[in-house]
Amino acid sequence: MTRVVEGSTDGSGLHIGIAAARWNQAITDRLVEGALKRLEDLGVDRVTVLRVPGALEIPLAAHKLATAGCDAIVAIGTVVKGGTDHYEIVVKESAHGISRVALDTGVPVANAILAVHDYSQAVERAGQGDANKGAEAVEAAVATARAFRELEGT
């Protein structure tokens, strides 16, 4: 017998955390707004937003949210490429960190940390509706949390 566990985007009964950077706040605020709107649309009962200075602090914030009882986390930030290697370090380390949080805690962490070459690309990805990567990450977080609950039979 084959059992397929897929998860739905029914957010009822879920506690979703958002770990959001303040750096590039004009963009991250739009991503957070998109995420909050989508969480509301999906019927998520409880949301905790934890703001931190930048993308490198997001993994620790995600870990704190995971250990505080969130069913899933959305990591939100914006890293715009500059003329130094700092961009590469921040993008790689933040992605590695949130992956590690998910693996270490068993709590899904959806990545909405934008890694863009210029500010206009960030604006495009923080638009309204389907163009908002914060809202898109919410879909992944909720579906994965729901699949895990279904797998565990709760």
Rosetta silent file (secondary structure, phi, psi, omega in degrees, C-alpha in Angstrom):
SEQUENCE: MTRVVEGSTDGSGLHIGIAAARWNQAITDRLVEGALKRLEDLGVDRVTVLRVPGALEIPLAAHKLATAGCDAIVAIGTVVKGGTDHYEIVVKESAHGISRVALDTGVPVANAILAVHDYSQAVERAGQGDANKGAEAVEAAVATARAFRELEGT
SCORE:     score description
SCORE:     0.000 S_00000001
   1 L     0.000  136.480  178.639    0.000    0.000    0.000 S_00000001
   2 L  -105.918  131.005  175.925    1.265    3.454   -0.881 S_00000001
   3 L  -111.901  122.121  177.509    0.548    6.418    1.342 S_00000001
   4 L  -107.152  121.318  178.785    0.974    9.849   -0.192 S_00000001
   5 L  -111.898  116.845 -173.414    1.208   12.725    2.277 S_00000001
   6 L  -115.334  -34.038 -177.157    0.981   16.067    0.540 S_00000001
   7 L    79.327  144.508  179.353   -0.349   18.637    2.970 S_00000001
   8 L  -112.677  179.093  176.230   -2.847   21.347    2.214 S_00000001
   9 L  -101.982   27.844  173.310   -2.788   25.088    2.634 S_00000001
  10 L   -79.691  109.641 -175.464   -5.394   24.986    5.398 S_00000001
  11 L   -88.787    0.603 -177.081   -3.734   27.097    8.060 S_00000001
  12 L   -61.569  137.447  178.858   -6.292   26.559   10.811 S_00000001
  13 L    80.629   -0.498 -178.824   -4.749   25.474   14.085 S_00000001
  14 L   -96.478  148.348  171.657   -1.220   26.398   12.986 S_00000001
  15 E  -112.959  114.284 -178.034    1.212   28.770   14.660 S_00000001
  16 E  -110.573  133.232  176.779    3.487   30.304   12.021 S_00000001
  17 E  -102.760  146.874  173.637    6.556   32.345   12.832 S_00000001
  18 E  -122.350  119.051  174.406    8.102   35.001   10.643 S_00000001
  19 E  -101.082  110.959 -172.168   11.790   35.776   11.150 S_00000001
  20 E  -126.089  134.241  176.672   12.298   39.082    9.342 S_00000001
  21 E   -79.433  149.657  173.948   15.330   41.303    8.883 S_00000001
  22 L   -88.954  -21.894  179.821   15.078   45.059    9.299 S_00000001
  23 L   -60.624  140.300 -173.404   17.888   45.668    6.777 S_00000001
  24 L    55.087   46.446 -170.913   16.430   46.901    3.474 S_00000001
  25 H   -59.256  -31.008  178.571   13.261   47.504    5.462 S_00000001
  26 H   -59.511  -36.227  178.177   11.307   49.110    2.609 S_00000001
  27 H   -82.332  -48.041 -176.360   11.436   45.747    0.833 S_00000001
  28 H   -62.917  -34.161  176.244   11.235   43.445    3.838 S_00000001
  29 H   -61.620  -38.881  178.306    8.178   45.282    5.152 S_00000001
  30 H   -67.696  -37.158  176.592    6.420   44.600    1.840 S_00000001
  31 H   -66.356  -42.177  177.833    7.415   40.930    2.047 S_00000001
  32 H   -63.690  -43.996  178.029    6.119   40.720    5.620 S_00000001
  33 H   -58.712  -44.199  178.085    2.857   42.421    4.597 S_00000001
  34 H   -62.441  -40.720  178.931    2.420   39.916    1.758 S_00000001
  35 H   -65.241  -45.815 -179.340    3.135   37.037    4.126 S_00000001
  36 H   -63.100  -40.215  178.286    0.691   38.298    6.763 S_00000001
  37 H   -62.518  -44.996 -178.945   -2.039   38.789    4.175 S_00000001
  38 H   -67.694  -37.715  176.388   -1.548   35.258    2.829 S_00000001
  39 H   -60.464  -41.763  177.059   -1.503   33.795    6.358 S_00000001
  40 H   -62.911  -45.807  179.141   -4.828   35.496    7.008 S_00000001
  41 H   -58.819  -34.683 -177.530   -6.230   34.167    3.715 S_00000001
  42 L   -85.831   -1.684  176.235   -5.170   30.631    4.678 S_00000001
  43 L    78.243   25.753  178.303   -6.848   30.874    8.083 S_00000001
  44 L   -66.239  130.132 -174.442   -3.707   30.684   10.216 S_00000001
  45 L   -78.877  -32.364 -173.242   -4.769   31.101   13.837 S_00000001
  46 E  -143.085  132.389 -179.677   -1.555   32.439   15.360 S_00000001
  47 E  -132.927  135.148  173.778    1.376   34.386   13.926 S_00000001
  48 E  -122.394  124.643  176.738    4.530   35.613   15.637 S_00000001
  49 E  -106.077  123.966  178.059    6.806   38.106   13.846 S_00000001
  50 E  -116.623  112.728 -178.671   10.354   38.359   15.188 S_00000001
  51 E   -93.474  136.185  178.440   12.366   41.250   13.708 S_00000001
  52 E  -131.962  165.834 -175.439   16.163   41.102   13.707 S_00000001
  53 L   -59.418  -50.195 -174.537   18.826   43.423   12.249 S_00000001
  54 L  -148.702 -174.984 -175.701   19.824   41.513    9.108 S_00000001
  55 H   -63.833  -32.185  179.870   19.862   38.280    7.134 S_00000001
  56 H   -69.036  -21.182  177.675   22.699   36.778    9.163 S_00000001
  57 H   -87.881  -12.488 -176.996   20.560   36.997   12.305 S_00000001
  58 H   -60.561  -43.391  179.832   17.563   35.279   10.682 S_00000001
  59 H   -57.355  -42.549  178.638   18.718   31.679   11.362 S_00000001
  60 H   -66.234  -39.904  176.973   18.959   32.297   15.102 S_00000001
  61 H   -62.101  -41.465  178.104   15.584   34.049   15.075 S_00000001
  62 H   -63.025  -40.090  178.303   14.118   31.083   13.189 S_00000001
  63 H   -62.347  -43.700  178.951   15.590   28.719   15.774 S_00000001
  64 H   -61.336  -41.868  178.479   14.046   30.738   18.608 S_00000001
  65 H   -65.446  -39.603  179.181   10.650   30.644   16.854 S_00000001
  66 H   -63.651  -44.043 -178.563   10.956   26.890   16.290 S_00000001
  67 H   -77.112  -12.386  176.369   11.758   26.221   19.936 S_00000001
  68 L   -87.277   -0.450  174.125    8.948   28.578   20.999 S_00000001
  69 L   106.321    9.598  176.955    6.405   26.232   19.419 S_00000001
  70 L   -68.635  143.263  177.323    5.867   27.489   15.875 S_00000001
  71 L   -79.370  -25.021  177.071    4.679   24.831   13.432 S_00000001
  72 E  -161.887  160.802 -178.270    6.622   26.460   10.591 S_00000001
  73 E  -131.190  145.127  172.191    8.702   29.557    9.977 S_00000001
  74 E  -113.980  122.089  178.837    9.032   31.981    7.084 S_00000001
  75 E   -95.201  122.150 -175.152   12.466   33.624    6.816 S_00000001
  76 E  -125.526  127.889  176.956   12.256   37.085    5.248 S_00000001
  77 E  -166.847  174.806  179.103   15.105   39.348    4.239 S_00000001
  78 E  -141.331  123.519  177.368   16.692   41.149    1.314 S_00000001
  79 E  -120.778  117.205 -179.118   20.320   40.993    0.265 S_00000001
  80 E  -104.307  129.080 -177.619   21.296   43.260   -2.621 S_00000001
  81 L   -61.909  133.900  175.694   24.566   42.541   -4.405 S_00000001
  82 L  -117.185 -159.406 -177.115   27.208   45.164   -3.931 S_00000001
  83 L   -90.938    6.824 -178.087   30.761   45.518   -5.080 S_00000001
  84 L  -122.753  175.592  178.637   32.280   43.228   -2.425 S_00000001
  85 L   -76.865   -5.045 -178.448   32.180   39.551   -1.480 S_00000001
  86 H   -55.847  -39.953  178.504   29.937   40.351    1.491 S_00000001
  87 H   -53.470  -50.884 -178.338   26.852   39.578   -0.625 S_00000001
  88 H   -59.281  -43.984 -179.196   28.055   36.018   -1.293 S_00000001
  89 H   -63.049  -49.051 -176.908   28.807   35.412    2.367 S_00000001
  90 H   -63.799  -44.714 -179.456   25.455   36.717    3.613 S_00000001
  91 H   -62.574  -49.557 -177.564   23.404   34.834    1.014 S_00000001
  92 H   -66.469  -45.166 -176.718   25.190   31.516    1.542 S_00000001
  93 H   -70.272  -37.292  178.029   25.377   31.680    5.325 S_00000001
  94 H   -67.820  -41.859  178.099   21.764   32.762    5.827 S_00000001
  95 H   -64.643  -44.065  177.851   20.523   29.980    3.511 S_00000001
  96 H   -61.313  -43.881 -178.093   22.761   27.436    5.214 S_00000001
  97 H   -62.378  -43.981 -179.071   21.629   28.631    8.637 S_00000001
  98 H   -71.842  -31.315  174.536   17.909   28.353    7.977 S_00000001
  99 H   -64.280  -41.744  179.016   18.385   24.909    6.425 S_00000001
 100 H   -63.271  -40.305  178.024   20.251   23.859    9.539 S_00000001
 101 H   -59.541  -47.043 -179.661   17.448   25.173   11.759 S_00000001
 102 H   -60.781  -45.794 -178.922   14.900   23.107    9.852 S_00000001
 103 H   -68.839  -39.270 -178.076   17.029   19.956   10.009 S_00000001
 104 H   -72.577  -33.345 -175.339   18.018   20.410   13.666 S_00000001
 105 H  -102.395  -20.527 -174.825   14.511   21.200   14.940 S_00000001
 106 L    78.770    7.856  179.008   12.278   19.340   12.483 S_00000001
 107 L  -100.216  126.311 -179.435   10.314   22.561   11.972 S_00000001
 108 L   -63.083  138.967  176.044    9.936   23.664    8.332 S_00000001
 109 E  -127.076  113.337  178.963   11.590   26.962    7.418 S_00000001
 110 E   -88.763  134.993 -173.959   10.554   28.537    4.106 S_00000001
 111 E   -94.542  109.852  172.026   13.159   30.791    2.539 S_00000001
 112 E  -120.330   37.001  173.036   11.987   34.246    1.454 S_00000001
 113 E   -89.165  107.809 -178.941   15.407   35.860    1.793 S_00000001
 114 E   -71.066  135.082  173.889   15.764   37.640   -1.514 S_00000001
 115 E  -121.759  101.628 -171.483   19.199   37.496   -3.133 S_00000001
 116 E  -125.376  159.092 -179.395   19.130   40.069   -5.900 S_00000001
 117 L   -86.376  -24.882  177.100   21.596   41.915   -8.088 S_00000001
 118 L  -152.114  165.758 -174.588   19.879   45.289   -7.805 S_00000001
 119 H   -60.905  -34.992 -178.680   17.139   47.046   -5.903 S_00000001
 120 H   -63.430  -33.558  176.123   14.661   46.909   -8.815 S_00000001
 121 H   -66.098  -37.253  177.587   14.737   43.094   -8.697 S_00000001
 122 H   -65.171  -42.719  178.879   13.859   43.240   -5.009 S_00000001
 123 H   -59.764  -43.462  178.546   10.940   45.577   -5.711 S_00000001
 124 H   -58.905  -40.066 -175.428    9.601   43.140   -8.334 S_00000001
 125 H   -83.075   -6.683  179.383    9.720   40.224   -5.867 S_00000001
 126 E  -112.397   22.045 -179.828    8.018   42.211   -3.113 S_00000001
 127 L   -72.111 -172.859 -179.683    4.981   43.232   -5.156 S_00000001
 128 L   -87.642  154.617  175.267    1.377   42.553   -4.348 S_00000001
 129 H    69.957 -139.419 -174.794   -0.377   39.224   -4.814 S_00000001
 130 H   -64.045  -20.323 -179.496    1.400   36.327   -6.501 S_00000001
 131 H   -76.059  -10.736 -175.425    4.524   38.414   -7.158 S_00000001
 132 E   -86.079  115.857 -177.667    5.239   38.651   -3.410 S_00000001
 133 H   -70.855  -20.988  173.436    7.857   36.091   -2.343 S_00000001
 134 H   -66.792  -44.197  177.242    6.773   36.443    1.298 S_00000001
 135 H   -65.085  -39.425  179.235    3.300   35.220    0.362 S_00000001
 136 H   -63.378  -41.570  178.953    4.803   32.457   -1.764 S_00000001
 137 H   -66.236  -32.694  176.369    6.953   31.253    1.142 S_00000001
 138 H   -59.579  -43.829  178.718    3.874   31.178    3.372 S_00000001
 139 H   -55.605  -46.701 -179.407    2.273   28.664    0.992 S_00000001
 140 H   -64.649  -43.007 -178.366    5.331   26.400    1.320 S_00000001
 141 H   -64.112  -46.965 -178.064    5.494   26.763    5.109 S_00000001
 142 H   -66.571  -45.814 -179.314    1.814   26.033    5.684 S_00000001
 143 H   -62.090  -39.780 -179.827    1.687   23.102    3.239 S_00000001
 144 H   -70.121  -43.107  177.254    4.788   21.530    4.780 S_00000001
 145 H   -60.751  -42.073  179.554    3.546   22.006    8.353 S_00000001
 146 H   -65.679  -41.090  177.732    0.196   20.505    7.384 S_00000001
 147 H   -62.127  -41.736  179.795    1.921   17.542    5.660 S_00000001
 148 H   -64.292  -40.389  177.110    4.024   16.904    8.772 S_00000001
 149 H   -63.591  -42.520  179.267    0.903   16.940   10.954 S_00000001
 150 H   -62.962  -43.191  179.197   -0.824   14.535    8.571 S_00000001
 151 H   -60.402  -40.709 -179.393    2.226   12.254    8.591 S_00000001
 152 H   -82.256   -7.020  178.145    2.263   12.252   12.382 S_00000001
 153 L    76.559   24.641  178.788   -1.501   11.700   12.538 S_00000001
 154 L  -109.418    0.000    0.000   -2.325   14.896   14.462 S_00000001
